[in-house]
Amino acid sequence: MNAKHLTVSELTEQIRLSLEGSFSFVCVEGEVSNCRPASSGHLYFSLKDAGAKIDAVMFKNRLRSLTFEPKDGMLLRVRGSLSVYAPRGTYSIVCEEMEIAGAGEILAMLEKRKQKLAQEGLFDEDRKKELPRFPGTIGVVSSPTGAALRDILNVLQRRASGVRVIILPAPVQGEEAASLIAARIKQANQWKLADVLIVGRGGGSLEDLLPFSDEEVVRAVANSKIPVVSAVGHEIDWALCDFSADLRAPTPSAAAELVSENLVIIASLVQKMYADLINVIRTRMERARLLLKPFDIQDMEYRIRSILQPRLIRLDDAKEALIDAVSEKCAILRGKIELVSAVINASSPLAAMERGFSVVTDSNGKIVRNSAKVKHGEKLLIRPLKGEITATVEKIQI
């Protein structure tokens, strides 16, 4: 008992230095238990497996980067370091990163599939179709026993009780889920069962939501002629069919609201518009009565005549001026025509022939302009103004 003793604090400090120095980085996988958010914003929980359990904490500045909410029973993979809390003599993992176990591989696979489908154009905005504002029939592809379907039906009953709802049952997780979901979408299109489709389920782990990221489902959603609303999980959840759908809803309830107009609000708006229209008509009719009041039967003709008379006078003056201008222009043109006609007549061969001139042609039909061009005894054709004369050359005088 003479050996140098240590205080509890000293021993704990040596354990802390040993543990924190040896385990400055750890990556641990286990099931979450005793998950309890603190009022400070930090998250305290335990990780356990079949043989052991270890406490863990994730501070609020790191929690902001999470895309999911840790819950008891989840299988998580955390990265961080060991820390000893001296006042209690306990140690725990201070988590810097956290993911659902297997999520890293799943996310990598989904990212690769997403890029492939995006390159094929399945996510292009120009493929998106507008949702009908007042659908007559809404199709729901989901589990018939799930809470998501109940939420959708409750919202539709409240907002649009007259809308017909067709349930296309399909499992939403498991090996057969993807093929059955795709088959239901294709059946709805083949038989034109609905004006709009809601495809989705309630929240779940990344693995639970995988059927909605299956390539067959994504293609069925993209190729659907019926507009599709993707409603997979809660707001932070996502699936690849969100990108190929015509619209993504954060929750199934939100999807039901997106595809249905609130008929109570619509009816109220219609009533308000009707009342506004009646008020506008009444106001305009009253204004028309006030404008017509000064025009009684006795002076109506006088008022109209006083408006029309100046215009009729202007019309008559304009008509007379137009007639005078046209007459003057016609006289000028007539004089020009007569002058041109006289010039043409004076230059016409017919005018010369009327004065006694004739045209003489030789046996070849050529006009004789020079007596030296004809021969003795040659027959000539003489054309006076009227008729023809045949002559024979007996004498040529040059």
C-alpha positions as CSV (number, residue, x, y, z in Angstrom):
1,M,0.0,0.0,0.0
2,N,3.1,2.2,-0.1
3,A,3.0,2.6,-3.9
4,K,2.2,6.0,-5.2
5,H,-1.5,6.3,-5.6
6,L,-3.5,8.2,-8.2
7,T,-6.5,10.3,-7.8
8,V,-9.6,9.5,-9.7
9,S,-9.1,12.6,-11.8
10,E,-5.5,11.7,-12.6
11,L,-6.5,8.1,-13.6
12,T,-9.3,9.4,-15.7
13,E,-7.0,11.9,-17.4
14,Q,-4.5,9.2,-18.3
15,I,-7.4,7.0,-19.7
16,R,-8.6,10.0,-21.7
17,L,-5.2,10.7,-23.1
18,S,-4.7,7.1,-24.0
19,L,-8.1,6.6,-25.6
20,E,-8.3,9.9,-27.4
21,G,-4.7,9.5,-28.6
22,S,-5.2,6.0,-29.8
23,F,-8.7,6.4,-31.3
24,S,-8.5,9.9,-32.9
25,F,-10.5,8.5,-35.9
26,V,-13.0,5.7,-35.8
27,C,-15.7,4.4,-38.2
28,V,-18.4,2.4,-36.4
29,E,-21.5,0.7,-37.7
30,G,-24.4,-0.3,-35.4
31,E,-28.1,0.0,-34.5
32,V,-29.4,3.2,-33.0
33,S,-31.0,3.1,-29.6
34,N,-31.9,5.6,-26.9
35,C,-32.0,8.4,-29.5
36,R,-32.8,11.6,-27.7
37,P,-32.4,15.1,-29.1
38,A,-31.4,17.6,-26.4
39,S,-32.8,21.1,-25.9
40,S,-29.4,22.4,-26.8
41,G,-29.8,21.0,-30.3
42,H,-27.3,18.2,-29.8
43,L,-28.3,14.6,-30.5
44,Y,-27.4,11.8,-28.0
45,F,-27.8,8.2,-28.8
46,S,-26.2,4.7,-28.5
47,L,-24.9,2.3,-31.1
48,K,-25.2,-1.4,-30.4
49,D,-24.8,-4.8,-31.9
50,A,-25.4,-8.3,-30.6
51,G,-22.5,-8.1,-28.1
52,A,-21.9,-4.5,-27.0
53,K,-23.1,-0.9,-26.8
54,I,-21.4,2.5,-27.0
55,D,-22.7,6.0,-26.4
56,A,-22.4,8.6,-29.1
57,V,-23.2,12.3,-29.6
58,M,-23.5,14.5,-32.7
59,F,-23.4,18.2,-32.1
60,K,-25.9,20.5,-33.7
61,N,-23.5,22.2,-36.1
62,R,-22.9,18.7,-37.6
63,L,-26.6,17.8,-37.5
64,R,-27.5,20.5,-40.0
65,S,-25.7,18.6,-42.8
66,L,-27.8,15.4,-42.4
67,T,-30.4,14.6,-45.1
68,F,-32.3,12.2,-42.8
69,E,-33.6,12.0,-39.2
70,P,-31.9,9.4,-37.1
71,K,-34.3,7.2,-35.2
72,D,-34.2,4.1,-32.9
73,G,-33.7,0.9,-34.9
74,M,-31.8,2.5,-37.8
75,L,-28.6,0.8,-38.8
76,L,-26.0,3.7,-39.0
77,R,-22.4,4.1,-39.9
78,V,-20.7,7.0,-38.1
79,R,-17.3,8.5,-38.3
80,G,-15.6,10.5,-35.6
81,S,-13.3,10.1,-32.6
82,L,-13.5,8.7,-29.0
83,S,-13.9,11.2,-26.2
84,V,-13.9,10.6,-22.4
85,Y,-16.3,12.6,-20.3
86,A,-14.4,12.9,-17.0
87,P,-17.3,13.9,-14.6
88,R,-19.1,10.7,-15.3
89,G,-16.2,8.5,-16.1
90,T,-17.7,7.5,-19.5
91,Y,-16.5,7.5,-23.0
92,S,-18.4,8.1,-26.3
93,I,-18.0,8.6,-30.0
94,V,-18.2,12.2,-31.1
95,C,-19.7,11.9,-34.6
96,E,-18.5,14.1,-37.4
97,E,-20.3,12.3,-40.2
98,M,-23.3,9.9,-40.2
99,E,-25.0,7.9,-42.9
100,I,-27.4,5.0,-43.1
101,A,-25.4,1.8,-43.3
102,G,-25.1,0.8,-46.9
103,A,-26.3,4.2,-48.0
104,G,-22.9,5.2,-49.4
105,E,-23.0,2.3,-51.9
106,I,-26.7,2.8,-52.6
107,L,-26.1,6.5,-53.2
108,A,-23.2,5.8,-55.6
109,M,-25.4,3.3,-57.5
110,L,-28.3,5.8,-57.7
111,E,-26.0,8.6,-58.8
112,K,-24.6,6.4,-61.6
113,R,-28.2,5.4,-62.7
114,K,-29.3,9.0,-62.5
115,Q,-26.6,10.2,-64.8
116,K,-27.4,7.4,-67.3
117,L,-31.1,8.2,-67.4
118,A,-30.4,11.9,-67.6
119,Q,-28.2,11.4,-70.6
120,E,-31.2,9.6,-72.3
121,G,-33.3,12.7,-71.7
122,L,-35.8,11.2,-69.3
123,F,-35.4,14.1,-66.9
124,D,-35.6,16.9,-69.5
125,E,-38.0,19.7,-68.7
126,D,-39.5,19.7,-72.2
127,R,-40.9,16.3,-71.5
128,K,-42.9,17.5,-68.5
129,K,-46.7,17.7,-69.0
130,E,-49.0,20.2,-67.2
131,L,-51.4,18.8,-64.7
132,P,-55.2,19.2,-65.4
133,R,-56.7,21.8,-63.1
134,F,-59.9,19.9,-62.7
135,P,-59.3,16.2,-63.2
136,G,-62.3,14.0,-63.3
137,T,-60.5,10.8,-62.2
138,I,-57.3,10.6,-60.1
139,G,-55.3,7.3,-60.1
140,V,-53.2,6.4,-57.1
141,V,-50.4,3.8,-57.5
142,S,-49.5,2.8,-53.9
143,S,-49.9,0.2,-51.2
144,P,-53.7,-0.3,-50.5
145,T,-52.9,-0.6,-46.8
146,G,-50.4,2.2,-46.4
147,A,-50.8,5.4,-44.5
148,A,-49.9,7.3,-47.7
149,L,-53.1,6.2,-49.4
150,R,-55.2,7.1,-46.4
151,D,-53.7,10.6,-46.3
152,I,-54.4,11.1,-50.0
153,L,-58.0,9.9,-49.7
154,N,-58.6,12.2,-46.7
155,V,-57.2,15.2,-48.5
156,L,-59.3,14.5,-51.7
157,Q,-62.4,13.9,-49.7
158,R,-61.9,17.3,-48.0
159,R,-60.9,19.3,-51.0
160,A,-62.7,17.6,-54.0
161,S,-65.3,15.1,-52.8
162,G,-66.8,14.7,-56.3
163,V,-63.6,13.5,-57.9
164,R,-63.4,9.8,-58.8
165,V,-60.4,8.0,-57.3
166,I,-59.0,4.8,-58.7
167,I,-56.6,2.8,-56.6
168,L,-54.0,0.8,-58.5
169,P,-52.6,-1.4,-55.7
170,A,-48.9,-2.3,-55.7
171,P,-46.4,-3.2,-53.0
172,V,-44.1,-0.2,-52.2
173,Q,-41.0,-2.1,-51.0
174,G,-39.5,-5.5,-51.6
175,E,-38.2,-7.3,-54.6
176,E,-41.4,-7.4,-56.6
177,A,-42.4,-3.8,-55.9
178,A,-40.7,-2.1,-58.8
179,S,-42.1,-4.3,-61.5
180,L,-45.6,-4.1,-60.1
181,I,-45.4,-0.3,-59.7
182,A,-44.3,0.0,-63.4
183,A,-47.0,-2.4,-64.5
184,R,-49.7,-0.4,-62.7
185,I,-48.5,2.8,-64.5
186,K,-48.6,1.1,-67.8
187,Q,-52.1,-0.4,-67.2
188,A,-53.4,3.1,-66.3
189,N,-52.1,4.4,-69.6
190,Q,-53.2,1.4,-71.6
191,W,-56.8,1.7,-70.4
192,K,-56.8,5.5,-69.9
193,L,-58.0,5.0,-66.3
194,A,-57.2,8.5,-65.0
195,D,-56.6,12.1,-65.9
196,V,-53.6,12.3,-63.5
197,L,-51.6,9.7,-61.5
198,I,-50.1,9.9,-58.0
199,V,-47.2,7.4,-57.6
200,G,-45.7,7.2,-54.1
201,R,-45.6,5.9,-50.6
202,G,-44.9,7.2,-47.0
203,G,-41.5,7.7,-45.6
204,G,-38.9,5.1,-45.0
205,S,-35.2,4.3,-45.2
206,L,-33.2,4.7,-48.3
207,E,-33.4,1.0,-48.9
208,D,-37.2,1.1,-48.5
209,L,-37.5,3.7,-51.2
210,L,-35.4,1.9,-53.7
211,P,-38.3,0.5,-55.8
212,F,-39.1,4.1,-56.8
213,S,-35.6,4.5,-58.1
214,D,-35.7,1.3,-60.2
215,E,-35.0,1.9,-63.9
216,E,-38.2,0.2,-65.0
217,V,-40.3,2.5,-62.7
218,V,-38.4,5.7,-63.8
219,R,-39.0,4.8,-67.5
220,A,-42.7,4.0,-66.9
221,V,-43.2,7.4,-65.3
222,A,-41.3,9.2,-68.0
223,N,-43.2,7.5,-70.8
224,S,-46.6,7.9,-69.2
225,K,-49.1,9.8,-71.4
226,I,-51.0,10.6,-68.2
227,P,-49.4,13.3,-66.1
228,V,-47.6,11.8,-63.1
229,V,-47.0,13.3,-59.6
230,S,-44.2,11.6,-57.7
231,A,-44.9,11.5,-53.9
232,V,-42.3,9.4,-52.4
233,G,-41.6,9.6,-48.7
234,H,-41.3,12.8,-46.7
235,E,-39.9,16.1,-47.8
236,I,-36.3,15.2,-47.2
237,D,-36.7,11.8,-49.0
238,W,-36.1,11.4,-52.7
239,A,-36.2,8.8,-55.5
240,L,-35.2,8.9,-59.2
241,C,-38.9,8.9,-60.3
242,D,-39.1,12.4,-58.7
243,F,-36.9,13.6,-61.7
244,S,-38.8,11.8,-64.4
245,A,-42.3,12.7,-63.1
246,D,-44.1,15.8,-64.3
247,L,-44.2,17.1,-60.8
248,R,-42.7,16.2,-57.5
249,A,-44.7,16.5,-54.2
250,P,-42.9,16.6,-50.9
251,T,-45.5,14.2,-49.3
252,P,-48.4,12.1,-50.5
253,S,-50.8,14.6,-48.8
254,A,-49.2,17.5,-50.7
255,A,-49.6,15.4,-53.9
256,A,-53.3,15.2,-53.3
257,E,-53.5,18.9,-52.8
258,L,-51.6,19.6,-56.0
259,V,-53.9,17.5,-58.2
260,S,-57.2,18.8,-56.7
261,E,-58.5,22.3,-56.6
262,N,-60.3,23.1,-53.3
263,L,-63.9,23.1,-54.6
264,V,-65.1,25.1,-51.5
265,I,-62.6,27.9,-52.4
266,I,-63.5,27.6,-56.1
267,A,-67.2,27.9,-55.3
268,S,-66.5,31.0,-53.1
269,L,-64.4,32.6,-55.9
270,V,-67.2,31.9,-58.5
271,Q,-69.8,33.5,-56.2
272,K,-67.5,36.5,-55.6
273,M,-66.9,36.9,-59.4
274,Y,-70.7,36.6,-60.0
275,A,-71.4,39.3,-57.5
276,D,-68.6,41.5,-59.0
277,L,-70.0,41.0,-62.5
278,I,-73.5,42.0,-61.4
279,N,-72.2,45.1,-59.7
280,V,-70.2,46.1,-62.9
281,I,-73.3,45.6,-65.1
282,R,-75.5,47.6,-62.7
283,T,-72.9,50.4,-62.6
284,R,-72.6,50.6,-66.3
285,M,-76.4,50.5,-66.8
286,E,-76.9,53.3,-64.3
287,R,-74.2,55.3,-66.1
288,A,-75.9,54.7,-69.5
289,R,-79.2,56.0,-68.0
290,L,-77.5,59.2,-66.8
291,L,-76.0,59.7,-70.2
292,L,-79.3,59.1,-72.0
293,K,-81.4,61.3,-69.7
294,P,-80.8,64.6,-71.5
295,F,-82.0,63.1,-74.8
296,D,-85.8,63.2,-74.7
297,I,-88.0,62.4,-77.8
298,Q,-88.7,66.0,-78.7
299,D,-85.2,67.3,-79.2
300,M,-83.6,64.0,-80.2
301,E,-84.1,64.8,-84.0
302,Y,-82.7,68.3,-83.5
303,R,-79.7,67.1,-81.7
304,I,-78.9,64.5,-84.3
305,R,-79.5,67.0,-87.1
306,S,-77.2,69.5,-85.5
307,I,-74.5,66.9,-85.4
308,L,-75.1,65.6,-89.0
309,Q,-75.8,68.9,-90.8
310,P,-72.2,70.4,-90.8
311,R,-70.9,67.0,-91.9
312,L,-73.4,66.8,-94.7
313,I,-72.5,70.3,-95.9
314,R,-68.8,69.3,-95.9
315,L,-69.7,66.2,-97.8
316,D,-71.6,68.2,-100.5
317,D,-68.7,70.7,-100.9
318,A,-66.2,67.9,-101.2
319,K,-68.4,66.2,-103.8
320,E,-68.7,69.3,-106.0
321,A,-65.0,70.0,-105.7
322,L,-64.3,66.4,-106.8
323,I,-66.6,66.7,-109.8
324,D,-65.0,70.0,-110.9
325,A,-61.5,68.5,-110.5
326,V,-62.4,65.4,-112.5
327,S,-64.1,67.4,-115.2
328,E,-61.1,69.7,-115.6
329,K,-58.7,66.8,-115.6
330,C,-60.8,65.0,-118.3
331,A,-60.8,68.2,-120.5
332,I,-57.0,68.4,-120.3
333,L,-56.6,64.7,-121.2
334,R,-59.1,65.0,-124.0
335,G,-57.1,67.8,-125.6
336,K,-53.9,65.8,-125.3
337,I,-55.6,62.8,-126.9
338,E,-56.9,64.9,-129.9
339,L,-53.4,66.4,-130.4
340,V,-51.7,63.0,-130.4
341,S,-54.4,61.6,-132.7
342,A,-53.8,64.4,-135.2
343,V,-50.1,63.7,-135.2
344,I,-50.6,60.0,-135.7
345,N,-53.1,60.5,-138.5
346,A,-50.7,62.9,-140.2
347,S,-47.9,60.3,-140.1
348,S,-50.1,57.4,-141.2
349,P,-49.5,55.9,-144.7
350,L,-53.3,55.7,-145.1
351,A,-53.5,59.5,-144.9
352,A,-51.0,59.7,-147.8
353,M,-52.9,57.1,-149.8
354,E,-56.1,59.1,-149.3
355,R,-54.4,62.0,-151.1
356,G,-53.8,59.7,-154.2
357,F,-50.6,58.0,-153.4
358,S,-50.2,54.2,-154.0
359,V,-47.7,51.5,-153.0
360,V,-45.9,49.6,-155.8
361,T,-44.3,46.2,-155.2
362,D,-42.3,44.0,-157.6
363,S,-42.8,40.3,-158.4
364,N,-41.0,39.4,-155.2
365,G,-43.3,41.6,-153.1
366,K,-40.7,44.2,-152.4
367,I,-41.7,47.9,-152.4
368,V,-40.3,49.7,-155.5
369,R,-38.5,52.9,-154.5
370,N,-36.2,53.3,-157.5
371,S,-37.1,52.7,-161.2
372,A,-33.7,51.3,-161.7
373,K,-34.6,48.3,-159.6
374,V,-37.2,47.0,-162.1
375,K,-36.8,45.2,-165.4
376,H,-38.5,45.6,-168.7
377,G,-41.5,43.4,-168.9
378,E,-41.6,42.7,-165.1
379,K,-45.0,42.6,-163.6
380,L,-45.7,45.1,-160.8
381,L,-48.5,45.3,-158.2
382,I,-50.0,48.7,-157.5
383,R,-52.0,49.1,-154.3
384,P,-54.0,52.4,-154.1
385,L,-56.2,53.2,-151.1
386,K,-58.7,50.7,-152.3
387,G,-58.1,47.6,-154.4
388,E,-55.1,46.4,-156.4
389,I,-53.7,47.0,-160.0
390,T,-51.4,44.7,-161.9
391,A,-49.1,46.4,-164.4
392,T,-46.3,45.3,-166.8
393,V,-43.2,47.5,-167.2
394,E,-43.0,48.7,-170.8
395,K,-40.7,51.7,-170.3
396,I,-38.3,52.6,-167.7
397,Q,-37.2,56.2,-167.2
398,I,-34.4,56.9,-164.7
